[in-house]
Amino acid sequence: MEGKLVLVIVVIGLFLLAVTLGLGYWSYLLGKRNQSNLVGTIIPVAYFVVRAILAWMTQTTTHGLVSSLVGSLLFSLIYYGLFVWGKHRANK
């Protein structure tokens, strides 16, 4: 039973890693295609909102909630940074 639980946790972790990397790459590609800044903010804002809702639903302490929100904000800023970097490379 323990082996199956570890396998499920590893599969979920790999899935979340793939989604996170995929969103970052997609954000970069949108920037490289020279999309508008409004389009570039969709992924970071949506990611932050979804993560904030999940954090609010699952965290029982204020410290855990703040920690999750700060982590979500950090990833949102990274996604927007990748978009801006893609725009910069497209304009070279």
C-alpha positions in Angstrom: 0.0 0.0 0.0 2.8 2.4 0.8 4.4 1.8 -2.6 1.2 2.8 -4.4 0.9 6.0 -2.3 4.4 7.0 -3.2 3.8 6.3 -6.9 0.6 8.4 -6.8 2.5 11.3 -5.2 5.3 11.0 -7.7 2.9 11.0 -10.6 1.0 14.0 -9.3 4.3 15.8 -8.8 5.5 15.1 -12.3 2.1 16.2 -13.7 2.3 19.5 -11.8 5.9 20.0 -13.0 4.9 19.4 -16.6 2.0 21.9 -16.3 4.2 24.5 -14.6 6.9 24.2 -17.3 4.3 24.1 -20.1 2.7 27.3 -18.9 6.1 29.0 -18.7 7.0 27.9 -22.2 3.6 28.9 -23.6 4.0 32.4 -22.0 7.4 32.7 -23.6 6.0 31.7 -27.0 3.2 34.2 -26.7 5.8 36.9 -26.1 7.9 35.7 -28.9 4.9 36.0 -31.2 4.7 39.7 -30.1 1.2 39.4 -28.6 -0.3 42.3 -26.8 0.6 42.9 -23.1 -3.0 42.0 -22.2 -2.5 38.6 -23.6 0.7 38.3 -21.7 -1.0 38.9 -18.4 -3.7 36.2 -18.8 -1.5 33.2 -17.8 0.0 34.9 -14.7 -3.2 36.3 -13.5 -5.2 33.1 -14.1 -2.4 31.0 -12.4 -2.4 33.3 -9.4 -6.2 33.3 -9.0 -6.5 29.5 -9.3 -3.6 29.0 -6.8 -5.1 31.6 -4.4 -8.5 29.8 -4.4 -6.8 26.4 -3.8 -4.7 27.9 -1.0 -7.7 29.5 0.6 -9.6 26.2 0.4 -6.8 23.9 1.7 -4.8 26.0 4.2 -5.9 26.0 7.8 -3.3 28.5 9.2 -2.6 32.1 8.2 1.1 31.3 7.8 0.3 28.5 5.3 -2.0 30.8 3.3 0.5 33.6 3.1 3.2 31.2 2.1 1.1 29.8 -0.7 0.1 33.2 -1.9 3.7 34.4 -2.0 4.7 31.3 -3.9 1.9 31.8 -6.4 2.8 35.5 -6.8 6.4 34.5 -7.5 5.5 32.0 -10.2 3.1 34.6 -11.7 6.0 37.1 -11.9 8.2 34.4 -13.5 5.5 33.7 -16.1 5.2 37.4 -16.9 9.0 37.7 -17.0 9.1 34.9 -19.6 6.5 36.7 -21.7 8.5 40.0 -21.6 11.7 38.1 -22.4 9.9 36.5 -25.4 8.7 40.0 -26.6 12.2 41.4 -26.2 13.7 38.5 -28.3 11.0 39.0 -31.0 11.8 42.7 -31.3 15.5 42.2 -31.8 
